[in-house]
Amino acid sequence: MDIRYHSTRGKEEYITSSQAIIQGLAPDGGLYVPETMPKLEKTLEELSFMNYQQVAYEVMKLFLTDFTEEELKECIQKAYTEEKFDDEEIVKLVEMGGTYYLELFHGSTIAFKDMALSILPYFMLTAAKKNKIKEEIVILTATSGDTGKAALAGFAGVEGTKIIVFYPKDGVSTIQERQMITQTGENVHVIGIQGNFDDAQAGVKAIFHDTELNAKLKKHGYCFSSANSINIGRLIPQVVYYVFAFTRLMPECANFVVPTGNFGNILAAYYAMQIGLPIHRLICASNENKVLYDFFETGIYNRNREFLLTSSPSMDIVVSSNLERLIYEIAGEQTGELMKSLSEHGTYQVTEEMRRKLADFYGGFATEKECREEIKELFDKEQYMMDPHTAVASAVCRTYRKKTRDTTDTIVVSTASPYKFGRCVLEAIGQDTEGMEDAKMVQKLEEISMVKLPKAVSDVLNAEILHQEICSKTEFQKVVQDILKID
Ligand SMILES: *Cc1c(COP(=O)(O)O)cnc(C)c1O
């Protein structure tokens, strides 16, 4: 069956999956959603005998119906290779103290965004070809750290694309900066900006909306696109690992605990449930920025609150963009109104009837203290080392079990390698890191963790610095024009 996509804010326009991947966001500001939910065609038992790439095909073909079998399989083959992932299974499921941890950090940037950003470039190229787009694709991204490197790694060397990443010069960790400025590839450009993440994001947005510049670009054979997490090309690849993980265990039913920021990862779990995975509870884990916890508790979403910096920065978010797709499931045609209220007043409330449809979800949160205690607890008891994002989820899992006495098999989604947030992890387990440099810190981690230093980290520590360009907040357009050699 062909699945078409329409905006969460209205059904005036139906487009194919490849068109939705190219467009990213709908013109009315909404997000693209499938018109109906497909169902898995293979039984769970059949899927349990397949490898990651085969499961990926079975899941992706349900949603990306205008891609041919050959096209999809080629995208999958190019994305999930042993060159890009340090584990041949692509993801790993480990059991620690009665809980399962689904490690999604075995890709080239050791965080879960690799799972989708390694395949997105191939989706985009295929989609451009299908829709007879002749221009070369230029990806523009503003990053606070993780997305930038994952997008660079995904697009590096992919013919027919260029990528330009802007990051706040003094607003990312030293390892994150090193990861970006050592990125190889003829088609990659990395620019540090004198400003914060919001400045970077505003600058990129302004370029996207600059019609004059876009026209010029087209004349020179280029078009802009984004690798943002609202793109269905990032969402669909994330459904795969839920099906894969479940079918490795084959329980009757399972819970997933997902460390959540923009609501993309947990929404993919919800889609996995919709296509037929027997999931009992989807547990949404927040850090101290607990806007989602409050939403599940009260039915009120309210972004008017203080923004807190925590040790799980990728979850420091007050507007979770992908939540709009869940709101569409429960509110249908009223979604546009609720989103209007969000942008005008910073808040909206769903009705009791809508709330009842959220029964599959459970919201929890962990404080900074609980997160650090959880890292220490698992390290002391099991010698298992977790990054702070995973620890938030693990702590929420613990409180959930205590409160509900639910004994269903539970899988905690592990989104980053502890090496990516080494300082926080070392401090949590009682090590003194004062004045310690990255190289030393990483060495210390390897000594005490017995987890082999990922190649992604050792490579970065030794690699040559290739990008040193810095620009001010007002020079974005000039920088882009210089890179593309247009005047
Ligand atoms: C992006 C990210 C998250 C949050 O995922 P969402 O899809 O935005 O909810 C959690 N952990 C890590 C390490 C991330 O990079």
PDBQT file of the ligand as one rigid body, heavy atoms in Angstrom, charges set to zero:
ROOT
HETATM    1  C1  LIG A 501      19.573  14.081  20.878  1.00  0.00    +0.000 C 
HETATM    2  C2  LIG A 501      19.873  13.270  22.089  1.00  0.00    +0.000 A 
HETATM    3  C3  LIG A 501      18.868  12.862  22.998  1.00  0.00    +0.000 A 
HETATM    4  C4  LIG A 501      17.422  13.287  22.853  1.00  0.00    +0.000 C 
HETATM    5  O1  LIG A 501      16.774  12.678  21.762  1.00  0.00    +0.000 OA
HETATM    6  P1  LIG A 501      15.429  13.323  21.178  1.00  0.00    +0.000 P 
HETATM    7  O2  LIG A 501      15.134  12.542  19.962  1.00  0.00    +0.000 OA
HETATM    8  O3  LIG A 501      15.751  14.766  20.891  1.00  0.00    +0.000 OA
HETATM    9  O4  LIG A 501      14.386  13.191  22.241  1.00  0.00    +0.000 OA
HETATM   10  C5  LIG A 501      19.223  12.068  24.085  1.00  0.00    +0.000 A 
HETATM   11  N1  LIG A 501      20.506  11.710  24.294  1.00  0.00    +0.000 NA
HETATM   12  C6  LIG A 501      21.508  12.069  23.462  1.00  0.00    +0.000 A 
HETATM   13  C7  LIG A 501      22.906  11.657  23.771  1.00  0.00    +0.000 C 
HETATM   14  C8  LIG A 501      21.233  12.859  22.321  1.00  0.00    +0.000 A 
HETATM   15  O5  LIG A 501      22.242  13.231  21.511  1.00  0.00    +0.000 OA
ENDROOT
TORSDOF 0
